[in-house]
Amino acid sequence: MKSVVIFLTFLCTTAMAGTWSAWGTWADTCVNCPGSTYRGRTRVCIPGADMSGCTGDRIEKEVCNCPLEADWKEWADWSVCDKDCGFCGTHTRTRECNLLAACPAVTCTGDATESAPCSDTDKVCLAPSVSCCSGYKKKVDIATKRFYCGL
């Protein structure tokens, strides 16, 4: 019993400074992108026996440099033409934005889908095309055995 009292007296009279816990994990992402922002981590002060605090910072931060915009991935192949009637037919292709996990607010500038005429001529109308584009009439070229759309 005497040794317990001596130990408790020692604890009460000896100043024991506070100690820090281990650092927590870094935040997964930088917030408030784009531009330079911070991400951080924290630790907890465990007061000393005399309730003294810890020296040093509770929060640690680092700069995250987020670009102003993300980059596009490569264009996919063109789709099949939606009409076989010259330049009235269109095809499309798509691309994906290569998003940055660390900067969720950063996106790509521009369109993810692009459309274009399948042909730059009005004489590509393969048989048996049911109709031609508005303003054009179906004609036949007997020598080549092809229909085409003409004015």
Kinemage of the C-alpha trace (Angstrom):
@kinemage 1
@onewidth
@group {chain A} dominant
@subgroup {mainchain}
@vectorlist {calphas} color= white
{ca met a 1} P 0.000 0.000 0.000
{ca lys a 2} L 2.872 2.330 0.778
{ca ser a 3} L 4.349 1.843 -2.702
{ca val a 4} L 1.006 2.800 -4.319
{ca val a 5} L 0.859 6.046 -2.326
{ca ile a 6} L 4.460 6.864 -3.233
{ca phe a 7} L 3.748 6.194 -6.943
{ca leu a 8} L 0.603 8.366 -6.915
{ca thr a 9} L 2.492 11.143 -5.121
{ca phe a 10} L 5.201 10.882 -7.788
{ca leu a 11} L 2.602 11.199 -10.558
{ca cys a 12} L 0.981 14.223 -8.956
{ca thr a 13} L 4.209 16.088 -8.336
{ca thr a 14} L 6.005 15.264 -11.581
{ca ala a 15} L 5.005 17.378 -14.541
{ca met a 16} L 4.325 15.116 -17.513
{ca ala a 17} L 3.859 17.038 -20.727
{ca gly a 18} L 1.049 16.182 -23.102
{ca thr a 19} L 1.720 13.835 -25.997
{ca trp a 20} L 0.321 13.655 -29.492
{ca ser a 21} L -1.517 10.681 -30.932
{ca ala a 22} L -0.394 9.335 -34.298
{ca trp a 23} L -1.372 11.395 -37.339
{ca gly a 24} L -4.658 10.452 -38.956
{ca thr a 25} L -4.831 9.559 -42.626
{ca trp a 26} L -4.671 12.197 -45.343
{ca ala a 27} L -7.955 13.315 -46.820
{ca asp a 28} L -8.712 11.356 -50.007
{ca thr a 29} L -9.211 14.315 -52.283
{ca cys a 30} L -8.462 17.946 -52.578
{ca val a 31} L -11.631 19.962 -52.177
{ca asn a 32} L -12.618 23.199 -53.862
{ca cys a 33} L -10.783 22.380 -57.078
{ca pro a 34} L -9.748 23.702 -59.542
{ca gly a 35} L -6.634 25.569 -58.559
{ca ser a 36} L -4.328 25.119 -55.624
{ca thr a 37} L -6.068 23.937 -52.492
{ca tyr a 38} L -5.154 21.964 -49.426
{ca arg a 39} L -5.811 18.595 -47.990
{ca gly a 40} L -5.027 17.758 -44.414
{ca arg a 41} L -4.815 15.354 -41.553
{ca thr a 42} L -5.113 15.788 -37.798
{ca arg a 43} L -3.879 14.364 -34.535
{ca val a 44} L -5.146 14.512 -30.958
{ca cys a 45} L -3.364 15.937 -27.935
{ca ile a 46} L -3.386 13.642 -24.913
{ca pro a 47} L -2.914 15.983 -21.909
{ca gly a 48} L -0.156 15.300 -19.426
{ca ala a 49} L -0.768 14.291 -15.822
{ca asp a 50} L -0.753 17.963 -14.850
{ca met a 51} L -3.220 18.680 -17.711
{ca ser a 52} L -0.481 20.362 -19.704
{ca gly a 53} L -1.037 20.588 -23.431
{ca cys a 54} L 1.071 19.562 -26.377
{ca thr a 55} L 3.463 21.671 -28.367
{ca gly a 56} L 3.206 21.713 -32.128
{ca asp a 57} L 0.364 21.762 -34.620
{ca arg a 58} L -2.836 19.731 -34.434
{ca ile a 59} L -3.425 20.019 -38.187
{ca glu a 60} L -0.989 19.254 -40.978
{ca lys a 61} L -1.783 20.354 -44.511
{ca glu a 62} L -0.276 20.100 -47.943
{ca val a 63} L -0.963 21.915 -51.186
{ca cys a 64} L -2.870 20.058 -53.894
{ca asn a 65} L -2.337 21.409 -57.364
{ca cys a 66} L -5.396 20.664 -59.447
{ca pro a 67} L -5.370 21.557 -63.128
{ca leu a 68} L -8.030 23.888 -64.478
{ca glu a 69} L -9.515 21.158 -66.656
{ca ala a 70} L -9.201 17.429 -67.292
{ca asp a 71} L -8.111 15.811 -70.552
{ca trp a 72} L -10.290 13.859 -72.956
{ca lys a 73} L -9.662 10.201 -73.759
{ca glu a 74} L -9.374 9.221 -77.444
{ca trp a 75} L -12.451 9.370 -79.680
{ca ala a 76} L -14.287 6.069 -80.170
{ca asp a 77} L -14.883 4.792 -83.716
{ca trp a 78} L -17.623 6.387 -85.812
{ca ser a 79} L -21.033 4.745 -85.559
{ca val a 80} L -22.811 3.222 -88.543
{ca cys a 81} L -24.449 5.827 -90.754
{ca asp a 82} L -28.091 6.360 -89.766
{ca lys a 83} L -29.201 6.811 -93.415
{ca asp a 84} L -27.683 5.608 -96.650
{ca cys a 85} L -28.758 8.754 -98.435
{ca gly a 86} L -25.723 10.912 -99.067
{ca phe a 87} L -24.949 13.812 -96.826
{ca cys a 88} L -28.316 13.505 -95.036
{ca gly a 89} L -26.994 10.472 -93.247
{ca thr a 90} L -24.966 11.168 -90.144
{ca his a 91} L -22.771 9.164 -87.886
{ca thr a 92} L -21.530 9.925 -84.400
{ca arg a 93} L -18.629 9.181 -82.162
{ca thr a 94} L -18.080 9.680 -78.456
{ca arg a 95} L -15.241 10.236 -76.051
{ca glu a 96} L -14.921 10.105 -72.295
{ca cys a 97} L -13.550 12.695 -69.940
{ca asn a 98} L -10.505 11.430 -68.069
{ca leu a 99} L -11.632 12.604 -64.620
{ca leu a 100} L -9.069 13.123 -61.885
{ca ala a 101} L -9.869 11.303 -58.661
{ca ala a 102} L -7.955 13.845 -56.594
{ca cys a 103} L -9.819 16.785 -58.132
{ca pro a 104} L -13.482 15.787 -58.502
{ca ala a 105} L -14.725 19.222 -59.555
{ca val a 106} L -12.392 19.395 -62.558
{ca thr a 107} L -14.111 18.367 -65.791
{ca cys a 108} L -13.377 18.469 -69.501
{ca thr a 109} L -14.257 21.392 -71.734
{ca gly a 110} L -15.998 20.574 -74.999
{ca asp a 111} L -18.457 18.019 -76.281
{ca ala a 112} L -18.437 14.327 -75.493
{ca thr a 113} L -20.336 13.537 -78.713
{ca glu a 114} L -19.597 14.597 -82.258
{ca ser a 115} L -21.805 14.151 -85.340
{ca ala a 116} L -20.791 14.468 -88.966
{ca pro a 117} L -22.229 13.702 -92.392
{ca cys a 118} L -21.413 10.233 -93.639
{ca ser a 119} L -20.572 11.612 -97.059
{ca asp a 120} L -19.735 14.948 -98.610
{ca thr a 121} L -21.681 14.171 -101.772
{ca asp a 122} L -25.385 13.894 -102.475
{ca lys a 123} L -24.895 10.966 -104.853
{ca val a 124} L -24.441 8.135 -102.367
{ca cys a 125} L -27.820 6.515 -102.143
{ca leu a 126} L -27.630 2.753 -102.373
{ca ala a 127} L -30.600 0.667 -103.542
{ca pro a 128} L -33.109 0.066 -102.183
{ca ser a 129} L -33.137 3.311 -100.242
{ca val a 130} L -36.727 4.157 -99.432
{ca ser a 131} L -36.401 7.909 -99.536
{ca cys a 132} L -33.996 10.714 -100.160
{ca cys a 133} L -33.220 13.686 -98.045
{ca ser a 134} L -35.637 16.566 -97.932
{ca gly a 135} L -35.327 18.651 -101.116
{ca tyr a 136} L -33.813 15.792 -103.153
{ca lys a 137} L -35.383 13.257 -105.468
{ca lys a 138} L -34.389 9.666 -105.985
{ca lys a 139} L -32.829 9.095 -109.375
{ca val a 140} L -31.306 6.046 -110.946
{ca asp a 141} L -27.982 5.668 -112.690
{ca ile a 142} L -28.546 2.728 -115.016
{ca ala a 143} L -24.868 2.357 -115.989
{ca thr a 144} L -23.760 1.800 -112.382
{ca lys a 145} L -27.063 0.245 -111.285
{ca arg a 146} L -27.322 2.671 -108.355
{ca phe a 147} L -29.885 5.000 -106.985
{ca tyr a 148} L -28.776 8.438 -106.017
{ca cys a 149} L -30.302 11.565 -104.577
{ca gly a 150} L -30.250 14.549 -106.844
{ca leu a 151} L -31.764 17.984 -107.047
